[in-house]
């Protein structure tokens, strides 16, 4: 009964919610992705037999056929669709799309000859004219406010040549099926037919997947408890991350699994020293053959697209490296190694992309590897002997009181009886996603991860911290914690842009300094202590509009989380059991992604959240940024690195433009709080402005 009511309410919400869809008419705008893209289209131009003509002009029909022809060639050459990936920020995309709309708008179908030139249609400008710097600057003065579209007021639109060579396009190619040329800046609203279609498909997927997943979860739980004397703490102890990071594959995967990007304002001039330290760390981590399992690559032949600037906060995934979607996508190049470091340098900026064994180590440990690499580079050689980074098993052990609570049969049974429902709930969300994707509804199809960032300056970060200390709150502590503010902004960015609250916030937390002793607050160790503590957000009251999510709600969750980790309360026990009694036993959130995960997280319907908190990398390095991406429908990962708040927003379901919209709203809420506005009032104002 409840499942019928829940999905009926979801159906009604998707039919009625105006925030899910803010698109214009399907024929109003050509998407920017259909014109400019990354290396795949560049490659297509080089290998195609088309004769490029930079002075060609196009009406709507001719342009649609042109793109359709390219799409067919991509399929034939087994390349991704030309407009599958964009390399422009949201602001640039919006401006370019408006330029196309202005210059290529036509209400009547055109019957143009196969060859079109400027002399035939003098009123149609060439593509070079449309995308000229002068036209873009002129257009910028008449577009929406920069705050709404996620750019700073003082930013300007880079010329296309700042990103890549402008492709040369041949006019009106041979007949081909035109593609749908609509705006991709927001998600399309599901039609009634699509809603009915997915409602019919949903029971089929549940019948096929739900019961097997429940049976698998229960059998794994029983088997592991039986084999380890019914003590979950022994299951946890049997997971040895340093051994797992050196095996040929882990969970059937060979790629490193955790990718991140570090930004520096200095070069690593002594490359021999850098590489020596890198391979020493690989050996210390337990890798049998560091030189075959590790890799350092210096990309001297690649010129950075942009230099680091503290004034530029909205950093797209491809901001620095040409012909690259993101550091996460680049990780697939290193399936033959366990740890890889790619370096890109200019006179002012150094970009380090690190790919680490995230299927064996937790995320903090992956960060600690890069931190240790930089730290030793700038320290004396004796630092290697003093470093405790790979000696966690010798130096810390689980607290007796925590072990007793984890191994309590009553606590185990109190959690275990809910496992079938938890798996059913996760499968319900997964099957709803699959049914929606098959019905053709935007925002549900599993896609390569899209990501973007907002990296605040040190001045902005300090300003936010100061504003939160005087922010109104009913908390007993009298202040709003930065983590609470970030969660609050993330939850409402999800709600405003996707039309509903996230089901939960699976909050990533480490047991290292709470459930183990002695406590090393610096947390330099490499290992695996991660659990996902669940914060339920989508309640009946909030779904029906009777309640909302407030700053105090986020602050209360944060305080409960800190206290719960210190006392090993029920929420932490449940998170611990969901990890050690699941199919995968650890890694950088890898265990939370399995279809039979026994915790009620509904990851593909939730806001995955991680905040590393205050961290440092050697001050001599000039580190000004650290970014890595999360999992699920929407993932937000945050860190305060060397005094700068760096946030990554990612999704494996939503297109990049929607991810950027979530980033923009997330940032707008934080900026409002930074400027002294009450967080709850800011969300109300922003919601009204969206309507």
N, C-alpha and C positions, 0 to 999 in steps of 0.2 A: 504493500500500500504506500509506504513512504517513498519507495523508489519511483513509483508511478507519479506521485505528487511532485517529487523533486524534478523529474525530467519534464513533466508538464509545465512546471513553473519556469524551467530553463527555456523551454520552447516559447512560452509566452514572452519571456524577457527578451529573447533574441528577435522576436517579431516586433516588439514595441520599443526597445531601447534606442533612443536616437544617437547615443554616443558611440555605438559600435560602428556606425557608418557615417562618414562625413565626405563622401565622394560626390562629385558632380556627375553630370550625364556621361554615360560610357563613351560618347563621341566627342567629348569636349577637349581632351588634352592627349597629346602623344607622350608616352612615358619617356623619361630621360634614359632609362635603361635600354630602350630600343635604339638609342642613337650612340651613346658613348658607354663603354664598358671596359673590362680589364683585358688581360692578355689573350683571352680566347677569341675575341673579335679581331684583335690585331693579327693573330695567327691565321684567322679565316681570310682576311684580306690578302695576306701574303700567299696563301695557297689556292685562292679562288681564281677562276679564269675571267672574272669580271674586269672590265676596263675602267679604272677609277677616273672620275671627272670632278675635280673640286669645285667647278663653277656650275654644277647642275642645280636645277631648281625642281621643286616637287609640289604638287597639290596633295590633298589628303589621300586620295585613292592611290596615286602613284607611290606615295611614301609607304603606305600600308603594304602594297605589293612588294616593294623593295625589301622591307623587313621580313615578309613572309618568305621571300626567296633566300635570304640569309639563313633563316631558321631551317629551311629544308637542307641547305648545304651543311649546316652544323650537324643535323641528324645523320646525313650521309657520311660525314667525316668523324662521327662519334664524338663530337665536341658538345659542350654545354650550349644551351640556347644563348644567342648573342646578348639578350637582355636579362640573363639570369642573375648577373651581379652588377652592382653599380659601384663606381669609385668616386662618387660625388657626395658631399655632405648634404644634409636635408635642405639647408638654406639654398645651396647652389641648385639642387634638383628642383626646388620649388620655383626659383627664378627662371631656370631654363625651360621648365614645363610651361610657364606663363608666356615665355618668349615664343615657344612653338605654337601655343594656342593663338597668340596674337597674329603671327605671320602665316600660319598654315590653315586657319579656320576656313571652312567652306561648307555651306549648307547643302549644296547640290552635288551629286556624283559627277565626276569629270570624265570625259572621254578623250584623254590625251593620246597623241601618237606615242610610239615606243621610244622615241628620242625627244626629249624636252630640253629646251635651252632657254636662256634668259631672253633671247630675241623673240621667241614665240610667246612668252608670258612675262613681259617686263614688270608686271605688278607683283610677281613672286620673287622674293630675294633668294640668293644662294644660301646654303648652309653656313658658309664662311661669314656671310653678313649677319645672319641670325645670331651667331654665337660670337660676334665680335665683342671686344672688351667695352667699346663705347656703348653699344646697345645694351649690354648687361648692366653697366653702371647707370645708364638712363632708366632702365627698367627698375633697378633697385630702389630708386626714389619713390616709385609709385606702388610698391608692393606692401604686404602686411608688415606689421611692426616686427623688428628682429627678435624681440623677447618671445613672441608667440612661436616663432619658427626655430628657436633654439640657438640663436647666434648672438654674440655680444654686439652691443650697439656700435662699437667702433670697428667691427670686422668688415672686410670687403670681400667681394667674390673674386677668387683667383681666376686668372685666365685658364681656359682649358689646357693650354700648353704647359701650365705649371704642373699638371697631373700626368699628361701623356700626349703623344702625338695625336693630332686630330685625324681620325680615319677619313679617307677619301672615298666617297660613295658614288657609284655609277648611277646615272639616271634611269629610272623606269626599266627594270630588268625584264626578261621574258616572263610571260604569264605565270603567276603562282597564286596559291591560296592566301588571301590577306589574313593577317592575324588581328586579334582583337586589340584595338589601340585605345585603351581607356586609361584613366589616371590610376597609378599604382601608389599614390601618396598615402592612401588609407585603405583599410579593409573594405571589401564590398559587403553589402548587407545580404544575408541569406534570403532567398525567395521562399514563398510558401511551399512551392514544389520541392525545394531543397530540404526544407525543414521536415516535410512529410517523408521524403526519401531517407534521411538519416534516422528518423524515428522508426522506420520499418527495418533498416539495416541493423540498428543497435541490438535487438534481441538475437539476431543471427550471430553477431560477434560474441555476445555474452555466452550464448550456448556453446560456442566453439572453444572459447578461451578461459572462461571463469572457473569452472570446476577443475580442469587440469591444473591451473595455477594454485588454487586452494590446496589441492591434494599434494602438489609439489612442496608448497611452503610447510604444510603440516608434517610431511615425511622428513624433510630436511631438519626441522626443529626436533623431532623425536630422535632421529638418528644421531644428531650431534650431541644432544643431551645424554643419550645412552652411552655413546662412545667416550664421553668425558666425565663420567661419574655424576651426571646431573648437576654439574657445576659450570655455569657460563664463564666464570673467571678463567677456567682452564682452557676453554675454547679460545678466549681472547689471548691467553698466553701462548697458545700454539701457533698464532699468526706471527711470523717473524719477517717483518718488512724488508730488512736488509738482505735476507736470503731470496725473497720473492723478486726483488729488483734485479737480481742477477740471473734468473732462470730465462730459458729461451723465449717463453711466452707466458702470459698471465691472463687467465680467463679467456683464452683463445685469441688474445690480442698481442700484437708485436709492437705496435706503435707506443711511444712513451706515455701518452695519455694525459699529461698536464702541460699545457703551453702557456707561457707568460711573456710579457714584454717589459723590459726595463729601459728607462730613458736617462741618459747621462749628459752632462755638459762638458765632459772631458774624454779624451782618448785613453785607451790602454796601449801606451806606446811600446812597452816591453812585451811583445807578443810571445816570445819564448818563455818568459816567466809565467805569463797567463796560462799557456798551454801546459806547462809543467805542473802548475798547481791544480789545474783541471783534472789531469790524469791521476795525480796523487789522490784527489778526492774520490774519483771513481774507484780507485783501488781500495781506499779506506772504507768505502761503502760496501765492500764485499764482492765486487765484480772480479771474476777470475781473469779476464783479459781486458783491461781498461782500454787498450788501443783499438780493439775491435768493437767493444761495446759502447765506447764514447766517441764523440766527434766534435771538433771545433772547426768552423768554417768562417774565413774572413772574406767578405764580399767587396773587395776593393774596386771591382768593375761596375758596381751599382752606385748611382748617385741618389742621395735622399731627395724625396719630393719636397720636403719642408724641413726647416730647422725648428728646434724647440723654441717655443715662446710662452712665457707665463700668462700672456694676455689671451692666448688661444686655448680655451677650456674644452670645447666640444671636439674631441679628437676621434675621427672615424677610424675604423680598423685598418684602412689602407693609407693612413695619413703620411706615413714616412716611406714605406717601401713600394716601389713601382711594381706593377703587374702582380699584385698580391692582394687577396681579399682581406686577410688578417693573419696574425701570428698563429691563431688556432688552425687555420687551413694549412699553413706551412708545415705543421707538425706531421702531416701525412707523408712528407718527403723522407722522414727518418725512421721508417719502419724496420730498418735493418740494424738500428742501434737502440740502446736503452736510455742514453742521455746525449743530447745534442745542444750545442751552443752556436748560434749564428750571429755574426757581428757585422754591423753596417756603420761606417764612420764618415763624418765630415769634419771640417775644422772646428765646428761649434757644437755638434750633436753626435752622440753615439747611441745607437739602438742595439740592445742585446735581446735576441729572441731565444728563450730557453725552452727546451722540450724535455720533460723529466718523467720518471716512472710513477705517474699518478695512480696507476692501478695497484701499486704496492705501498707507496708512501702517502700519507695524508698531505693536504695542501700546504699546511704550515711547514712541513718538512721539505717540500719542494722549494718553497720560498727560502728556507734556511740553507739549502744547498747553494743557491745563487748568492745569498748573503755571505756565506762562508768563502765562496770563491773570490768575491770582491774584497772581503776583509783580509784574507791572506795575501792577496796581491799587494795591498797597501801596508802590510805589517811585516815585521821581521820574520826570518825563516823559523825561529823557535816557536812561532805561533802554532805550527802544525803539531808540535809535541804537547802543547798546553790545551789544545782545543778538545772540548768534550762532545763535539757534534755527533759522532757516531758511537758514543759510549753510553747511551741511555740505559741499556740493560744492566750495566755495571753500577750505575749511579742512582737510579730511582726504582721504586717498586710500588705496587698497588697498596693503598692504605688498608689496614685490616678491617676498619668499619665499612669501607666501601665494598670490599670483597664479601663481607658477611651479608650485606644487603643484596648484592648481585646474585649470590648463591642461595638466598633464602627461597625455599620451595614455595612458600606462600606467595612471595613476590613473583616468582616465575609463573605460577598457575594463574595469578591475577592478571597477568599479561597474556598468557598463552590462550585463554579461552576466547579472547577477542581477535585472534589471528585470522580465522576464517572470514569474519566480517571485514577486517582491515584489507585483506587481499581482494575480497569482493568489491570494496569501495575503490581500491586502486584500479582493478580491472574495469569497473564501471566507467571511470574517467578515461581509461585507455581505449575502451571499446567505443565510447561516445566520440572520442577524437577520431578513431578509424572510420566510423560511420559518417562523421561529418566530412572527413577528407574525401571519402569515396563519393559522397553526394556533391562534391565540388565546392564546398563552402570555404571561403578564405580564412586563413589563420589556423588551420588544423593539420595540414599535410606535414609530415616529417620531412625536414629539409636540412641541408648543411647549415651548421650554426652560423647565425648572423650576429654581429656584435658592434658596439660603439662605446664611447667613453665620455665621461665628464671628469676632468682632472682640475681641481681647484688650485689656485695659487696658495702660497703660504699665508699671504695676507687675508684672503678669503677664508681659509681654514681657521685662522685665529679669530676672525670676526664671527664665524658661526659658533665656535666654542664659547666666546664671550656672550653672544646673544642667548645661547641656551642656558647659561647660568642664571639669567634673569627672566627666562620665559615662564609664564604663568603655568603652574602645575599643582595638583593636589597631592603629589608624591610626598611621602614622609621625608625624603631627602631634600626636597625643596628645589631641585634642579632637574633639568631634562638631560639625560645622557646622550652624547652624540650617536651612539648605536640606536637608541630609541628614536631619535629624529630621523635617522636614515631609514629605519624600518617603516616609520610613519609615512615618510615621503614615498617609499617604494610601494606600499600597500595602496595608497591613493593614486599614484601614477598608473598602477595596474587597473584600478577601478575606473578612473576617468577615461583611459584610453581603450579599455576592453569591455567596459559596460557592466562588470560585476566584480565583487571582491574575490581575491584568491581564496581557494578552499583552505589552505594552511600556509604558514610560513615555516618551511623546514629550516630551522636555524642551525647552522653548522657551529659546533662547539667542540673544544678539545678537553679531554680528561687529564691532560698531562700535569697541569699545575693544581688541579683540584682533587682528583682521586688517586694521585700518586705522591709519594714523599721521598726525599725532601723536595720542596717546591723551588724550582729555578725559574724565577719570573722572566728572565731574559728569553727563555724558550729557544735555545739554539739547537736542540736535538733534532735528529732525523729519525723518524719512525712512523708510528701510526696510532693516534689516540682519538681519532675523530668519531663523533656521533652526530646524529641529526635530531635535535629536540624540536618537537612540533608545537606550533603556536596556531591554534584554531582561530580563523578570522571570519569565514563565511558561516555565520549563525543564522537561524531563522529570523531573528529580529532584524539583522542587517539586510538579509535578502528581501524582506518585506518592506524595508524602508522605515522601520520603527526605531532603529538605532543606527548609529554610524560608528566609525572607528576613529578614536580620538588620540591626541598626543598622550593623554593619561593612560589609555589602554596600552600603547606601545611602551611607555615608561614602566608600567606595572609588569608587563611581560619581561622586560629587561631585568628588573629587580628580582622577579621570581626566578629567572634563569640563573642569575649570579648566585642567589641563595641555594637554588636547587643543585647546582654544580658543586657547591661547597658541602652540602649535606647529603648528596646522592638521593634526591627525592624521587617520587614516582615518575615524573616526566623524564628524568635522566635514566632511571632504570628501564623504562620502556624504550628509550632511544638506544640504550646499550644492548638490550635483548634483540631489537630489530636489526642491529648490525651483526652480532655474533651468532645469532640463530637464523640468519638469512642465507641466501645462496652464495653471495660473495661476502667475505669476512672483513673487508677493509678497503683502503685506497682513498683517493681524493674524491669522495662522494660516489665512487663507482658502485658501491653496494646499495645505494638508494635508487638505482635506475633499473633494477631487475623487475620483470613482470610479476614475480612472486614475492616481492619485498613485503615483509610481514608488518611493517608500520603503516599507519593510515595517513600517508603523506599526499597521495594523488599528485605526484610530481608534475604531471603534464596538465594540471589544472591549478597549480599553486605558484607561489613566489618563492623560489629558491633564494636563500639569503645567506651571505657570509660576510663577516667583518673581522679582518685580522687585527683591527685595533692599531695601537701605537707600535710602529716598527721602525728600525733604523738600518741603513746601509752605510758603510764607512763614509764619513763626511768628506774625505779627500776625493772621493770618486765623483762628486757632483751629481749624485742620483736625485732626479727630480720627478720620477714617475715609476710606478709599478702597476701593471694591469694583467689580469687573468680573468677567465670567463667561467660562469656557472652553468648549471644544467637546467633542463625542463622548459616549460612554456615560457617563463620569464625568469631569468637569473640575474641577481644583482650582487656583485662582489665589491667590497669596499676595503680600503686600507688607509691608514694615516702614515705615510712614508716620508721620513725626514721632514715632518711638519706640514705635509701636503695631503689633502684628502683626494684619493684617486678612486673612481667608481667605474665599474664595467657593467654594462647592461647587455644581455645576450638572450637568444631564443633559438630553439630548434624547430619552431613551428611558424613563427611570424616573419614576414618579409622585413628587410632591413629598414624600409621607411617607417614601418610601425614600431620597430625597436627604437628607432631614433625619436619618434614621437613620445614613447614612454620615457626615454632619456630626458627629453626636453621638459616634460611635465615634472618628472622627478627633480630636475634641476630648479625649475621654477618655484616649486614648493620650498626647497632648501634656501634659495635666494631670498624668498619672502621672509622666512624665519631668520635668516642672516641679517636682514634689514630691520628686524625688530617686530615684524608682524606676527600675531598669534597664529600658530600652525593651523588650528581648526578653522579660524576665520579665513586664512589664506586658501584653504581647500574649498570652502564654500564660495569664495569669490571666483576662483579659477573654474569651478564647476559651472557657475552661472555664466561666465564669459564663454565657455565652450558651447553652451546652449544658445 
